[in-house]
Amino acid sequence: MAETGLPLEGVRVVEMTHMVMGPTCGMILAQLGAEVIKVEPPAGDKTRSLGGMGTAFFPLFNRGKRSVVLDFEKAKDRDTMHRLLATADVFLENFRDGLLEKQGLGAEELRRRHPHLIVAGHKGFLSGPYEHRPALDEVVQMMSGLAAMTGTKEKPQRVGSSANDIMGGMFGVIAILAALYQKRGGKRDGADIRIGLFENCLFLVAQHMVEYEMTGNKPRSMPEREHAWPIYDIFDAAGDGRIFIGVVTEGHWQAFCREFGLSEFLDDPSLRTTTDRILARPRILPRVAEIIRQQDVAELSQKLDALNICFSPINRPEDLLTDPHVLRPGGLVTNITADGKPFHVPTLPLEWNGSYFGEGLKVAPLGADTPAVRAEIDDNDVTSKAAGRRA
């Protein structure tokens, strides 16, 4: 069932973002119940018209938001923006430093006119020597070493999704929730929050940085790493199938060998310990591969599941649209594009009192909510509403 009585009901967010990181933050806040008003220029967010790999960007990361068009070349619209911010709890932006100052929305101006406001800026870098630089997901993956760890030294490889942008939006949500909680405790002033795409990626590779500092050993990339388990590999199955199998405990090793007729390994005194087996991977893996190749993925999955051994077929994203777990009640939600077409999206990866978030969210057509929002903030009672929000 879909969740009712959402936790952020009554929170108003004004969003001026584009691409992925900032919009992700607003999208999650919207699913948690906040009213998110996306302010766009007259031509609209440029990601509305992206194709190819960018086709999903706008509908995926902007569902559940209201759309308001303002032209900051016009003094009236700049005033409208400030009147809107007076009613808001949170302001999201992800523009390069200095750009919003030209539109009267710089940090100092916002703090002077809207001291109650929580301002969350999603940037390429946190404050420091690189703060002036623009950044992209791929850029920070190369800078942080994540690409070198995912690929090899000779051929660095980015992660196959906008992982840092999305995670950066999540860190934005975390910081905003902390600021809202602080205000709930009686703090009347807002907060200035800066989220860094590069630092987000740095957080992801911290485990390798700490490993090097503690051991003096340079971390090896994923394709070149030393294995910590005797079987932790991708195997060809019958037909065109492929499957990953991870045998990581003594019990798993015993059960796997018994199930797949590998008694010669169980009876081999040179394979008594996990370390023995890791050292013997060159002779273990060809024998395991020979047996796995004789069975299809469905049969292997059933056996491994019964043994409680970690496994996975090698899926592509489109395969998940028919996966039985993804298709469980609440696993996918149906949302609606700006032109009225349904599309299916995984729910937020959490349950709230047994319920889930995001069913029925719509992507607003460009400027669809402009008249209604203008009417709301032109109400003579706007000042008292703002005061009530700041209380």
C-alpha positions as a Markdown table, in Angstrom:
| # | Residue | x | y | z |
|---|---|---|---|---|
| 1 | Met | 0.0 | 0.0 | 0.0 |
| 2 | Ala | 1.1 | 3.6 | -0.6 |
| 3 | Glu | 2.0 | 5.7 | 2.4 |
| 4 | Thr | -0.4 | 8.3 | 3.7 |
| 5 | Gly | 0.4 | 11.0 | 6.3 |
| 6 | Leu | 3.8 | 11.6 | 4.8 |
| 7 | Pro | 6.6 | 12.7 | 7.2 |
| 8 | Leu | 7.5 | 16.0 | 5.5 |
| 9 | Glu | 4.0 | 17.3 | 4.9 |
| 10 | Gly | 3.8 | 21.0 | 5.5 |
| 11 | Val | 7.5 | 21.6 | 4.4 |
| 12 | Arg | 7.8 | 23.9 | 1.3 |
| 13 | Val | 10.8 | 23.5 | -0.9 |
| 14 | Val | 11.7 | 25.9 | -3.7 |
| 15 | Glu | 14.0 | 24.3 | -6.2 |
| 16 | Met | 16.2 | 25.9 | -8.9 |
| 17 | Thr | 18.2 | 22.9 | -10.2 |
| 18 | His | 19.0 | 21.0 | -13.4 |
| 19 | Met | 20.6 | 17.7 | -14.5 |
| 20 | Val | 20.7 | 15.1 | -11.7 |
| 21 | Met | 22.2 | 15.9 | -8.3 |
| 22 | Gly | 20.0 | 18.8 | -7.3 |
| 23 | Pro | 16.8 | 17.4 | -8.9 |
| 24 | Thr | 17.4 | 14.1 | -7.0 |
| 25 | Cys | 17.4 | 15.9 | -3.7 |
| 26 | Gly | 14.1 | 17.6 | -4.6 |
| 27 | Met | 12.6 | 14.4 | -5.8 |
| 28 | Ile | 13.3 | 12.5 | -2.6 |
| 29 | Leu | 12.0 | 15.4 | -0.5 |
| 30 | Ala | 8.8 | 15.3 | -2.6 |
| 31 | Gln | 8.3 | 11.6 | -2.1 |
| 32 | Leu | 8.7 | 12.1 | 1.7 |
| 33 | Gly | 5.8 | 14.6 | 1.5 |
| 34 | Ala | 7.3 | 18.0 | 1.0 |
| 35 | Glu | 5.8 | 20.4 | -1.4 |
| 36 | Val | 8.5 | 21.0 | -4.0 |
| 37 | Ile | 8.1 | 23.9 | -6.4 |
| 38 | Lys | 10.5 | 23.8 | -9.3 |
| 39 | Val | 11.3 | 27.2 | -10.7 |
| 40 | Glu | 12.3 | 27.1 | -14.4 |
| 41 | Pro | 13.3 | 29.7 | -17.0 |
| 42 | Pro | 10.8 | 30.5 | -19.8 |
| 43 | Ala | 12.6 | 27.9 | -22.0 |
| 44 | Gly | 12.3 | 25.3 | -19.3 |
| 45 | Asp | 14.9 | 23.1 | -17.7 |
| 46 | Lys | 17.2 | 22.0 | -20.5 |
| 47 | Thr | 17.0 | 18.3 | -19.4 |
| 48 | Arg | 13.3 | 18.3 | -20.4 |
| 49 | Ser | 14.4 | 17.8 | -24.0 |
| 50 | Leu | 17.4 | 15.5 | -23.6 |
| 51 | Gly | 17.4 | 12.3 | -25.6 |
| 52 | Gly | 19.6 | 9.1 | -25.6 |
| 53 | Met | 21.0 | 8.3 | -22.2 |
| 54 | Gly | 19.5 | 11.5 | -20.9 |
| 55 | Thr | 15.9 | 10.6 | -21.8 |
| 56 | Ala | 15.0 | 9.6 | -18.3 |
| 57 | Phe | 16.7 | 12.5 | -16.5 |
| 58 | Phe | 13.8 | 14.9 | -16.3 |
| 59 | Pro | 10.9 | 12.6 | -15.7 |
| 60 | Leu | 12.8 | 10.4 | -13.2 |
| 61 | Phe | 14.3 | 13.2 | -11.1 |
| 62 | Asn | 11.5 | 15.7 | -11.3 |
| 63 | Arg | 8.3 | 13.7 | -10.6 |
| 64 | Gly | 6.1 | 15.0 | -7.8 |
| 65 | Lys | 7.1 | 18.6 | -8.2 |
| 66 | Arg | 5.1 | 21.7 | -9.2 |
| 67 | Ser | 6.4 | 23.7 | -12.1 |
| 68 | Val | 6.6 | 27.5 | -12.1 |
| 69 | Val | 8.1 | 29.6 | -14.8 |
| 70 | Leu | 9.9 | 32.9 | -13.9 |
| 71 | Asp | 11.9 | 35.2 | -16.1 |
| 72 | Phe | 14.6 | 36.8 | -14.0 |
| 73 | Glu | 15.2 | 39.4 | -16.7 |
| 74 | Lys | 11.9 | 40.9 | -15.3 |
| 75 | Ala | 11.9 | 42.8 | -12.0 |
| 76 | Lys | 8.4 | 41.6 | -11.3 |
| 77 | Asp | 9.5 | 37.9 | -11.5 |
| 78 | Arg | 12.5 | 38.5 | -9.4 |
| 79 | Asp | 10.2 | 40.0 | -6.8 |
| 80 | Thr | 7.9 | 37.0 | -7.2 |
| 81 | Met | 10.8 | 34.7 | -6.5 |
| 82 | His | 11.6 | 36.5 | -3.2 |
| 83 | Arg | 7.9 | 36.4 | -2.2 |
| 84 | Leu | 7.9 | 32.7 | -2.9 |
| 85 | Leu | 11.1 | 32.2 | -0.9 |
| 86 | Ala | 9.5 | 34.1 | 2.0 |
| 87 | Thr | 6.9 | 31.2 | 2.2 |
| 88 | Ala | 9.5 | 28.4 | 1.9 |
| 89 | Asp | 11.4 | 26.3 | 4.3 |
| 90 | Val | 14.1 | 25.2 | 1.9 |
| 91 | Phe | 15.8 | 26.5 | -1.2 |
| 92 | Leu | 17.7 | 24.1 | -3.5 |
| 93 | Glu | 20.1 | 25.2 | -6.2 |
| 94 | Asn | 23.0 | 23.7 | -8.1 |
| 95 | Phe | 24.4 | 26.5 | -10.1 |
| 96 | Arg | 28.0 | 27.5 | -10.4 |
| 97 | Asp | 29.2 | 29.9 | -7.7 |
| 98 | Gly | 28.5 | 33.5 | -8.7 |
| 99 | Leu | 25.6 | 32.9 | -11.1 |
| 100 | Leu | 22.8 | 33.4 | -8.7 |
| 101 | Glu | 24.3 | 36.6 | -7.3 |
| 102 | Lys | 23.7 | 38.1 | -10.7 |
| 103 | Gln | 20.0 | 37.3 | -10.3 |
| 104 | Gly | 19.7 | 38.7 | -6.8 |
| 105 | Leu | 19.8 | 35.2 | -5.2 |
| 106 | Gly | 23.3 | 35.1 | -3.8 |
| 107 | Ala | 24.0 | 33.7 | -0.3 |
| 108 | Glu | 24.3 | 37.1 | 1.4 |
| 109 | Glu | 21.1 | 38.4 | -0.2 |
| 110 | Leu | 19.2 | 35.3 | 0.7 |
| 111 | Arg | 20.5 | 35.4 | 4.3 |
| 112 | Arg | 19.6 | 39.1 | 4.6 |
| 113 | Arg | 16.1 | 38.8 | 3.2 |
| 114 | His | 15.2 | 35.3 | 4.3 |
| 115 | Pro | 17.1 | 34.5 | 7.5 |
| 116 | His | 14.7 | 31.6 | 8.2 |
| 117 | Leu | 15.6 | 29.8 | 4.9 |
| 118 | Ile | 17.6 | 26.5 | 4.7 |
| 119 | Val | 19.7 | 27.0 | 1.6 |
| 120 | Ala | 21.2 | 23.8 | 0.0 |
| 121 | Gly | 23.7 | 24.3 | -2.8 |
| 122 | His | 24.7 | 21.3 | -4.7 |
| 123 | Lys | 28.2 | 22.0 | -6.2 |
| 124 | Gly | 31.1 | 20.4 | -7.9 |
| 125 | Phe | 33.4 | 20.8 | -4.9 |
| 126 | Leu | 33.2 | 22.0 | -1.3 |
| 127 | Ser | 35.0 | 25.2 | -0.3 |
| 128 | Gly | 38.7 | 25.0 | -1.1 |
| 129 | Pro | 41.2 | 25.2 | -4.0 |
| 130 | Tyr | 38.8 | 23.6 | -6.5 |
| 131 | Glu | 35.6 | 25.3 | -5.4 |
| 132 | His | 35.6 | 27.4 | -8.6 |
| 133 | Arg | 35.6 | 24.4 | -10.9 |
| 134 | Pro | 32.6 | 22.8 | -12.7 |
| 135 | Ala | 32.3 | 19.1 | -12.3 |
| 136 | Leu | 30.5 | 16.1 | -13.7 |
| 137 | Asp | 29.9 | 12.6 | -12.4 |
| 138 | Glu | 32.6 | 11.2 | -14.7 |
| 139 | Val | 35.1 | 14.0 | -13.8 |
| 140 | Val | 34.9 | 13.3 | -10.1 |
| 141 | Gln | 35.1 | 9.5 | -10.6 |
| 142 | Met | 38.4 | 10.1 | -12.5 |
| 143 | Met | 39.7 | 12.5 | -9.8 |
| 144 | Ser | 38.8 | 10.4 | -6.8 |
| 145 | Gly | 40.2 | 7.1 | -8.1 |
| 146 | Leu | 36.8 | 5.5 | -8.3 |
| 147 | Ala | 37.3 | 5.0 | -12.1 |
| 148 | Ala | 40.7 | 3.4 | -11.5 |
| 149 | Met | 39.2 | 1.1 | -8.9 |
| 150 | Thr | 36.3 | 0.1 | -11.2 |
| 151 | Gly | 38.4 | -0.4 | -14.3 |
| 152 | Thr | 42.1 | -0.8 | -14.4 |
| 153 | Lys | 45.2 | 1.4 | -14.3 |
| 154 | Glu | 45.4 | 1.2 | -18.1 |
| 155 | Lys | 41.7 | 1.7 | -18.7 |
| 156 | Pro | 39.8 | 3.6 | -15.9 |
| 157 | Gln | 36.1 | 2.9 | -16.1 |
| 158 | Arg | 33.2 | 5.0 | -14.7 |
| 159 | Val | 30.4 | 3.4 | -12.8 |
| 160 | Gly | 27.5 | 2.6 | -15.1 |
| 161 | Ser | 25.0 | 5.1 | -13.7 |
| 162 | Ser | 24.9 | 8.6 | -12.3 |
| 163 | Ala | 25.9 | 7.2 | -9.0 |
| 164 | Asn | 27.6 | 10.2 | -7.5 |
| 165 | Asp | 25.0 | 12.7 | -8.7 |
| 166 | Ile | 22.2 | 10.6 | -7.1 |
| 167 | Met | 24.2 | 10.0 | -3.9 |
| 168 | Gly | 25.0 | 13.7 | -3.8 |
| 169 | Gly | 21.3 | 14.4 | -3.9 |
| 170 | Met | 20.8 | 12.0 | -1.0 |
| 171 | Phe | 23.5 | 13.8 | 1.1 |
| 172 | Gly | 21.6 | 17.0 | 0.4 |
| 173 | Val | 18.4 | 15.4 | 1.8 |
| 174 | Ile | 20.3 | 14.2 | 4.9 |
| 175 | Ala | 21.7 | 17.7 | 5.5 |
| 176 | Ile | 18.3 | 19.3 | 5.0 |
| 177 | Leu | 16.6 | 16.9 | 7.4 |
| 178 | Ala | 19.2 | 17.7 | 10.0 |
| 179 | Ala | 18.6 | 21.4 | 9.5 |
| 180 | Leu | 14.8 | 20.9 | 9.8 |
| 181 | Tyr | 15.3 | 18.9 | 12.9 |
| 182 | Gln | 17.5 | 21.7 | 14.4 |
| 183 | Lys | 14.8 | 24.2 | 13.7 |
| 184 | Arg | 12.2 | 21.9 | 15.3 |
| 185 | Gly | 14.3 | 22.1 | 18.4 |
| 186 | Gly | 13.8 | 25.9 | 18.6 |
| 187 | Lys | 16.4 | 27.3 | 16.2 |
| 188 | Arg | 14.7 | 30.1 | 14.2 |
| 189 | Asp | 17.4 | 30.8 | 11.7 |
| 190 | Gly | 18.0 | 28.7 | 8.7 |
| 191 | Ala | 21.2 | 27.1 | 7.5 |
| 192 | Asp | 23.7 | 27.4 | 4.6 |
| 193 | Ile | 24.5 | 23.9 | 3.3 |
| 194 | Arg | 27.0 | 23.1 | 0.5 |
| 195 | Ile | 27.1 | 19.6 | -1.0 |
| 196 | Gly | 30.1 | 18.6 | -3.0 |
| 197 | Leu | 30.0 | 16.1 | -5.9 |
| 198 | Phe | 33.7 | 15.4 | -5.7 |
| 199 | Glu | 33.6 | 14.9 | -1.9 |
| 200 | Asn | 30.7 | 12.6 | -2.3 |
| 201 | Cys | 32.9 | 10.4 | -4.6 |
| 202 | Leu | 35.7 | 10.7 | -2.1 |
| 203 | Phe | 33.4 | 9.3 | 0.6 |
| 204 | Leu | 32.9 | 6.3 | -1.7 |
| 205 | Val | 36.6 | 5.5 | -2.0 |
| 206 | Ala | 37.5 | 6.2 | 1.6 |
| 207 | Gln | 37.8 | 2.5 | 2.3 |
| 208 | His | 40.7 | 2.3 | -0.2 |
| 209 | Met | 42.4 | 5.4 | 1.1 |
| 210 | Val | 42.2 | 4.1 | 4.7 |
| 211 | Glu | 43.5 | 0.7 | 3.6 |
| 212 | Tyr | 46.5 | 2.3 | 2.0 |
| 213 | Glu | 47.2 | 4.5 | 5.1 |
| 214 | Met | 46.9 | 1.5 | 7.4 |
| 215 | Thr | 48.8 | -1.1 | 5.4 |
| 216 | Gly | 51.0 | 0.9 | 3.0 |
| 217 | Asn | 49.7 | -1.3 | 0.2 |
| 218 | Lys | 48.3 | 0.4 | -2.8 |
| 219 | Pro | 44.7 | -0.9 | -3.3 |
| 220 | Arg | 44.2 | -3.0 | -6.4 |
| 221 | Ser | 41.4 | -2.3 | -8.8 |
| 222 | Met | 38.3 | -4.5 | -8.8 |
| 223 | Pro | 39.3 | -6.5 | -11.9 |
| 224 | Glu | 42.9 | -7.0 | -10.5 |
| 225 | Arg | 42.1 | -7.4 | -6.8 |
| 226 | Glu | 43.3 | -10.3 | -4.7 |
| 227 | His | 40.3 | -12.6 | -3.8 |
| 228 | Ala | 39.4 | -13.1 | -0.2 |
| 229 | Trp | 37.3 | -16.2 | -1.0 |
| 230 | Pro | 37.9 | -19.5 | -2.9 |
| 231 | Ile | 34.8 | -19.0 | -5.1 |
| 232 | Tyr | 33.7 | -15.4 | -5.8 |
| 233 | Asp | 33.4 | -15.3 | -9.5 |
| 234 | Ile | 31.2 | -15.1 | -12.6 |
| 235 | Phe | 30.6 | -18.4 | -14.4 |
| 236 | Asp | 29.1 | -19.4 | -17.8 |
| 237 | Ala | 26.0 | -21.5 | -17.4 |
| 238 | Ala | 24.2 | -23.7 | -20.0 |
| 239 | Gly | 22.8 | -21.8 | -23.0 |
| 240 | Asp | 23.8 | -18.2 | -22.9 |
| 241 | Gly | 23.4 | -17.7 | -19.2 |
| 242 | Arg | 25.9 | -16.3 | -16.8 |
| 243 | Ile | 25.8 | -16.3 | -13.0 |
| 244 | Phe | 27.8 | -14.9 | -10.1 |
| 245 | Ile | 28.5 | -17.2 | -7.2 |
| 246 | Gly | 30.1 | -16.2 | -3.8 |
| 247 | Val | 31.1 | -19.0 | -1.5 |
| 248 | Val | 32.2 | -17.1 | 1.6 |
| 249 | Thr | 31.9 | -19.3 | 4.7 |
| 250 | Glu | 33.1 | -22.7 | 5.8 |
| 251 | Gly | 29.5 | -23.9 | 5.8 |
| 252 | His | 28.9 | -22.6 | 2.3 |
| 253 | Trp | 32.0 | -24.4 | 1.1 |
| 254 | Gln | 30.9 | -27.7 | 2.6 |
| 255 | Ala | 27.4 | -27.3 | 1.2 |
| 256 | Phe | 28.5 | -26.2 | -2.2 |
| 257 | Cys | 30.9 | -29.1 | -2.7 |
| 258 | Arg | 28.3 | -31.6 | -1.6 |
| 259 | Glu | 25.6 | -30.2 | -3.8 |
| 260 | Phe | 27.7 | -30.0 | -6.9 |
| 261 | Gly | 29.6 | -33.3 | -6.5 |
| 262 | Leu | 33.0 | -31.9 | -5.6 |
| 263 | Ser | 33.9 | -34.5 | -3.0 |
| 264 | Glu | 37.5 | -34.5 | -4.2 |
| 265 | Phe | 37.8 | -31.0 | -2.7 |
| 266 | Leu | 36.3 | -32.0 | 0.6 |
| 267 | Asp | 38.6 | -35.0 | 0.8 |
| 268 | Asp | 41.7 | -33.1 | -0.2 |
| 269 | Pro | 43.9 | -32.4 | 2.9 |
| 270 | Ser | 45.6 | -29.5 | 1.2 |
| 271 | Leu | 42.2 | -27.7 | 1.1 |
| 272 | Arg | 41.4 | -27.7 | 4.8 |
| 273 | Thr | 41.3 | -23.9 | 5.4 |
| 274 | Thr | 40.0 | -20.9 | 3.5 |
| 275 | Thr | 43.5 | -19.7 | 2.9 |
| 276 | Asp | 44.4 | -23.1 | 1.4 |
| 277 | Arg | 41.5 | -22.8 | -1.0 |
| 278 | Ile | 42.3 | -19.2 | -2.0 |
| 279 | Leu | 45.8 | -20.3 | -2.9 |
| 280 | Ala | 44.4 | -23.2 | -4.9 |
| 281 | Arg | 41.9 | -21.1 | -6.9 |
| 282 | Pro | 43.8 | -21.8 | -10.2 |
| 283 | Arg | 42.9 | -25.5 | -9.9 |
| 284 | Ile | 39.5 | -25.1 | -8.1 |
| 285 | Leu | 37.9 | -22.6 | -10.5 |
| 286 | Pro | 38.3 | -24.6 | -13.8 |
| 287 | Arg | 36.6 | -27.6 | -12.1 |
| 288 | Val | 33.8 | -25.5 | -10.7 |
| 289 | Ala | 33.3 | -23.8 | -14.1 |
| 290 | Glu | 33.1 | -27.2 | -15.8 |
| 291 | Ile | 30.2 | -28.2 | -13.5 |
| 292 | Ile | 28.4 | -24.9 | -13.6 |
| 293 | Arg | 28.5 | -24.9 | -17.4 |
| 294 | Gln | 26.3 | -28.0 | -17.5 |
| 295 | Gln | 23.3 | -26.4 | -15.8 |
| 296 | Asp | 21.1 | -23.4 | -16.7 |
| 297 | Val | 20.8 | -20.3 | -14.6 |
| 298 | Ala | 17.3 | -21.1 | -13.3 |
| 299 | Glu | 18.4 | -24.6 | -12.1 |
| 300 | Leu | 21.5 | -23.1 | -10.5 |
| 301 | Ser | 19.6 | -20.3 | -8.8 |
| 302 | Gln | 17.1 | -22.8 | -7.3 |
| 303 | Lys | 20.0 | -24.9 | -5.8 |
| 304 | Leu | 22.0 | -22.0 | -4.5 |
| 305 | Asp | 19.0 | -20.3 | -3.0 |
| 306 | Ala | 18.2 | -23.5 | -1.1 |
| 307 | Leu | 21.7 | -23.6 | 0.2 |
| 308 | Asn | 21.6 | -19.9 | 1.3 |
| 309 | Ile | 24.7 | -19.2 | -0.8 |
| 310 | Cys | 25.1 | -15.8 | -2.4 |
| 311 | Phe | 24.4 | -15.7 | -6.1 |
| 312 | Ser | 23.0 | -13.6 | -8.9 |
| 313 | Pro | 22.2 | -14.0 | -12.6 |
| 314 | Ile | 24.1 | -11.3 | -14.6 |
| 315 | Asn | 21.2 | -9.0 | -15.4 |
| 316 | Arg | 20.8 | -5.9 | -17.5 |
| 317 | Pro | 18.6 | -3.0 | -16.3 |
| 318 | Glu | 15.7 | -4.0 | -18.6 |
| 319 | Asp | 15.7 | -7.5 | -17.1 |
| 320 | Leu | 14.6 | -5.9 | -13.8 |
| 321 | Leu | 11.2 | -5.0 | -15.3 |
| 322 | Thr | 10.2 | -8.7 | -15.2 |
| 323 | Asp | 12.1 | -9.7 | -12.0 |
| 324 | Pro | 9.6 | -11.2 | -9.4 |
| 325 | His | 11.1 | -9.4 | -6.5 |
| 326 | Val | 11.0 | -6.0 | -8.3 |
| 327 | Leu | 7.4 | -6.8 | -9.3 |
| 328 | Arg | 6.3 | -7.5 | -5.7 |
| 329 | Pro | 3.6 | -5.2 | -4.4 |
| 330 | Gly | 5.2 | -1.9 | -3.9 |
| 331 | Gly | 8.4 | -2.8 | -5.7 |
| 332 | Leu | 7.6 | -0.5 | -8.7 |
| 333 | Val | 5.4 | 2.5 | -8.7 |
| 334 | Thr | 3.6 | 4.0 | -11.7 |
| 335 | Asn | 4.3 | 7.6 | -12.4 |
| 336 | Ile | 3.1 | 9.9 | -15.2 |
| 337 | Thr | 5.2 | 11.9 | -17.7 |
| 338 | Ala | 4.4 | 15.6 | -18.5 |
| 339 | Asp | 2.6 | 14.4 | -21.7 |
| 340 | Gly | 0.5 | 11.9 | -19.8 |
| 341 | Lys | 2.3 | 8.6 | -20.4 |
| 342 | Pro | 2.8 | 6.1 | -17.6 |
| 343 | Phe | 6.3 | 4.9 | -16.7 |
| 344 | His | 7.5 | 2.5 | -13.9 |
| 345 | Val | 10.1 | 3.4 | -11.3 |
| 346 | Pro | 11.6 | 1.5 | -8.4 |
| 347 | Thr | 10.3 | 2.8 | -5.1 |
| 348 | Leu | 12.6 | 4.5 | -2.6 |
| 349 | Pro | 14.8 | 1.8 | -1.1 |
| 350 | Leu | 13.0 | 1.8 | 2.3 |
| 351 | Glu | 9.7 | 0.9 | 3.9 |
| 352 | Trp | 7.9 | 3.2 | 6.2 |
| 353 | Asn | 5.6 | 1.5 | 8.7 |
| 354 | Gly | 5.2 | -1.3 | 6.1 |
| 355 | Ser | 4.3 | 1.1 | 3.3 |
| 356 | Tyr | 6.2 | 2.6 | 0.4 |
| 357 | Phe | 6.6 | 6.0 | -1.3 |
| 358 | Gly | 6.0 | 7.4 | -4.7 |
| 359 | Glu | 2.9 | 5.9 | -6.3 |
| 360 | Gly | 1.1 | 8.1 | -8.8 |
| 361 | Leu | 3.6 | 11.0 | -8.9 |
| 362 | Lys | 3.3 | 13.2 | -12.0 |
| 363 | Val | 5.8 | 15.2 | -13.9 |
| 364 | Ala | 4.4 | 18.7 | -14.3 |
| 365 | Pro | 4.2 | 20.3 | -17.8 |
| 366 | Leu | 6.4 | 23.4 | -18.0 |
| 367 | Gly | 4.8 | 26.2 | -16.0 |
| 368 | Ala | 1.7 | 24.3 | -15.2 |
| 369 | Asp | 1.6 | 25.6 | -11.7 |
| 370 | Thr | 2.6 | 29.2 | -12.3 |
| 371 | Pro | -0.9 | 30.8 | -12.1 |
| 372 | Ala | -1.8 | 28.9 | -8.9 |
| 373 | Val | 1.5 | 29.6 | -7.2 |
| 374 | Arg | 1.3 | 33.3 | -8.1 |
| 375 | Ala | -2.2 | 33.5 | -6.7 |
| 376 | Glu | -1.0 | 31.9 | -3.5 |
| 377 | Ile | 1.9 | 34.3 | -2.9 |
| 378 | Asp | -0.1 | 37.3 | -4.0 |
| 379 | Asp | -2.6 | 36.5 | -1.2 |
| 380 | Asn | -2.6 | 39.4 | 1.3 |
| 381 | Asp | -1.9 | 36.9 | 4.0 |
| 382 | Val | 1.4 | 35.8 | 2.6 |
| 383 | Thr | 3.4 | 37.6 | 5.3 |
| 384 | Ser | 1.6 | 35.9 | 8.2 |
| 385 | Lys | 2.0 | 32.6 | 6.4 |
| 386 | Ala | 5.7 | 33.1 | 6.2 |
| 387 | Ala | 5.9 | 34.1 | 9.8 |
| 388 | Gly | 4.0 | 30.9 | 10.7 |
| 389 | Arg | 6.6 | 28.8 | 8.8 |
| 390 | Arg | 9.5 | 30.4 | 10.6 |
| 391 | Ala | 8.0 | 29.8 | 14.0 |
